[in-house]
Amino acid sequence: MTPGPDSSPNVGTLLRIIGVLVLLLGLGGAGLVYWTGAPPEDLSDGVAIDAISKKQARSIEVNVGKIGLLTNDLLEDWQQPRTRAGTIAVASILVASGCFYFAQLHVRGDQPDAAIR
């Protein structure tokens, strides 16, 4: 005897559960990364550090271009726990929002490309 269509879990309900789990785990993980991360070193008091940093930034810009400078800045920012936690939080919110969106589409019976027709 095969189970009927009503006996299987609803896809919309499963997507909502996945969305809630992703949201809770993502925000919890972001909080954990933020609170357990080592604070960044305070190097702002050295004038020599600023001069070296400007020379290094100019060298990267000349040799690699603006994209290289942007990539270098992003990698330096990634070392801070606040940046990593923010990235995790935003990614989990986006994935959970997608789950909730597709769950709502499934409940209404709409197709994602139905608005195009």
C-alpha contacts under 8 A as a table, 3 or more apart, distances in Angstrom:
res1	aa1	res2	aa2	distance
3	P	6	D	7.99
3	P	7	S	6.08
3	P	8	S	7.52
4	G	7	S	5.54
4	G	8	S	7.33
5	P	8	S	5.87
6	D	9	P	7.59
9	P	13	T	7.30
9	P	14	L	7.09
10	N	13	T	5.27
10	N	14	L	6.33
11	V	14	L	5.06
11	V	15	L	6.13
11	V	103	A	7.12
11	V	106	H	7.25
12	G	15	L	5.13
12	G	16	R	6.26
12	G	102	F	7.50
12	G	103	A	4.16
12	G	104	Q	6.79
12	G	106	H	5.71
12	G	107	V	5.95
13	T	16	R	5.10
13	T	17	I	6.22
13	T	103	A	7.00
14	L	17	I	5.09
14	L	18	I	6.12
15	L	18	I	5.04
15	L	19	G	6.00
15	L	99	C	5.37
15	L	100	F	6.60
15	L	102	F	7.37
15	L	103	A	5.44
16	R	19	G	4.93
16	R	20	V	6.17
16	R	99	C	6.34
16	R	100	F	5.62
16	R	103	A	6.22
17	I	20	V	5.19
17	I	21	L	6.17
18	I	21	L	5.09
18	I	22	V	6.03
18	I	96	A	7.54
18	I	99	C	7.04
19	G	22	V	5.18
19	G	23	L	6.05
19	G	95	V	7.20
19	G	96	A	4.18
19	G	97	S	7.04
19	G	98	G	7.84
19	G	99	C	5.14
19	G	100	F	6.16
20	V	23	L	5.08
20	V	24	L	6.07
20	V	96	A	6.68
21	L	24	L	5.21
21	L	25	L	5.92
22	V	25	L	5.26
22	V	26	G	5.71
22	V	92	S	6.04
22	V	95	V	7.27
22	V	96	A	5.93
23	L	26	G	5.18
23	L	27	L	6.02
23	L	92	S	5.44
23	L	93	I	5.97
23	L	95	V	7.91
23	L	96	A	5.65
24	L	27	L	5.36
24	L	28	G	5.91
25	L	28	G	5.03
25	L	29	G	5.83
26	G	29	G	5.04
26	G	30	A	6.04
26	G	88	I	6.27
26	G	89	A	5.84
26	G	91	A	7.84
26	G	92	S	5.03
26	G	93	I	7.77
27	L	30	A	4.98
27	L	31	G	6.16
27	L	88	I	7.40
27	L	89	A	5.34
27	L	92	S	7.05
28	G	31	G	5.13
28	G	32	L	6.15
29	G	32	L	4.95
29	G	33	V	6.10
29	G	85	A	7.73
29	G	88	I	7.45
30	A	33	V	5.13
30	A	34	Y	6.09
30	A	84	R	7.54
30	A	85	A	4.28
30	A	86	G	6.84
30	A	88	I	5.55
30	A	89	A	5.66
31	G	34	Y	5.05
31	G	35	W	6.09
31	G	85	A	6.60
32	L	35	W	5.31
32	L	36	T	5.91
33	V	36	T	5.41
33	V	37	G	5.65
33	V	81	P	6.30
33	V	84	R	7.30
33	V	85	A	5.76
34	Y	37	G	5.50
34	Y	81	P	5.10
34	Y	82	R	5.62
34	Y	84	R	7.60
34	Y	85	A	5.46
35	W	81	P	7.97
37	G	80	Q	7.75
37	G	81	P	5.18
38	A	80	Q	7.92
38	A	81	P	7.05
39	P	80	Q	7.14
39	P	81	P	7.29
40	P	79	Q	7.73
40	P	80	Q	6.07
42	D	45	D	7.58
43	L	46	G	6.30
43	L	49	I	7.32
44	S	47	V	7.83
44	S	49	I	7.71
44	S	50	D	7.83
46	G	49	I	5.27
46	G	50	D	6.89
47	V	50	D	5.32
47	V	51	A	6.63
48	A	51	A	5.16
48	A	52	I	6.23
49	I	52	I	5.16
49	I	53	S	5.99
50	D	53	S	5.00
50	D	54	K	6.14
51	A	54	K	5.18
51	A	55	K	6.21
52	I	55	K	5.09
52	I	56	Q	6.01
53	S	56	Q	5.06
53	S	57	A	6.05
54	K	57	A	5.07
54	K	58	R	6.10
55	K	58	R	5.14
55	K	59	S	6.08
56	Q	59	S	5.05
56	Q	60	I	6.19
57	A	60	I	5.18
57	A	61	E	6.14
57	A	69	L	6.60
58	R	61	E	5.01
58	R	62	V	6.13
59	S	62	V	5.21
59	S	63	N	6.08
60	I	63	N	5.23
60	I	64	V	5.62
60	I	65	G	6.80
60	I	68	G	6.50
60	I	69	L	5.90
61	E	64	V	5.54
61	E	65	G	4.39
61	E	66	K	5.53
61	E	68	G	6.57
61	E	69	L	5.51
62	V	65	G	5.68
64	V	67	I	7.18
64	V	68	G	5.18
64	V	69	L	7.44
65	G	68	G	5.40
65	G	69	L	6.52
66	K	69	L	5.05
66	K	70	L	6.13
67	I	70	L	5.00
67	I	71	T	6.05
68	G	71	T	5.02
68	G	72	N	6.06
69	L	72	N	5.07
69	L	73	D	6.19
70	L	73	D	5.11
70	L	74	L	6.18
71	T	74	L	5.07
71	T	75	L	6.16
72	N	75	L	5.15
72	N	76	E	6.22
73	D	76	E	5.12
73	D	77	D	6.14
74	L	77	D	5.03
74	L	78	W	6.02
75	L	78	W	4.99
75	L	79	Q	6.80
76	E	79	Q	5.58
76	E	80	Q	7.79
77	D	80	Q	5.79
77	D	83	T	6.52
78	W	81	P	7.45
78	W	83	T	5.74
78	W	84	R	6.01
79	Q	83	T	7.60
79	Q	84	R	7.64
80	Q	83	T	5.55
80	Q	84	R	6.66
81	P	84	R	5.13
81	P	85	A	5.97
82	R	85	A	5.16
82	R	86	G	6.08
83	T	86	G	5.11
83	T	87	T	6.19
84	R	87	T	5.13
84	R	88	I	6.27
85	A	88	I	5.16
85	A	89	A	6.12
86	G	89	A	5.07
86	G	90	V	6.09
87	T	90	V	5.26
87	T	91	A	6.08
88	I	91	A	5.20
88	I	92	S	6.14
89	A	92	S	5.26
89	A	93	I	6.17
90	V	93	I	5.11
90	V	94	L	6.19
91	A	94	L	5.15
91	A	95	V	6.20
92	S	95	V	5.17
92	S	96	A	5.98
93	I	96	A	5.17
93	I	97	S	5.95
94	L	97	S	5.07
94	L	98	G	6.23
95	V	98	G	5.11
95	V	99	C	6.36
96	A	99	C	5.02
96	A	100	F	6.22
97	S	100	F	5.08
97	S	101	Y	6.01
98	G	101	Y	5.01
98	G	102	F	6.18
99	C	102	F	5.35
99	C	103	A	6.04
100	F	103	A	5.01
100	F	104	Q	6.17
101	Y	104	Q	5.20
101	Y	105	L	6.32
102	F	105	L	4.91
102	F	106	H	6.09
103	A	106	H	5.09
103	A	107	V	6.22
104	Q	107	V	5.10
104	Q	108	R	6.25
105	L	108	R	5.25
105	L	109	G	6.00
105	L	110	D	5.29
105	L	111	Q	6.91
105	L	112	P	7.41
106	H	109	G	4.96
106	H	110	D	6.37
106	H	111	Q	7.79
107	V	110	D	7.89
110	D	114	A	6.68
111	Q	114	A	5.08
112	P	115	A	7.22
113	D	116	I	5.51
113	D	117	R	7.30
114	A	117	R	5.64
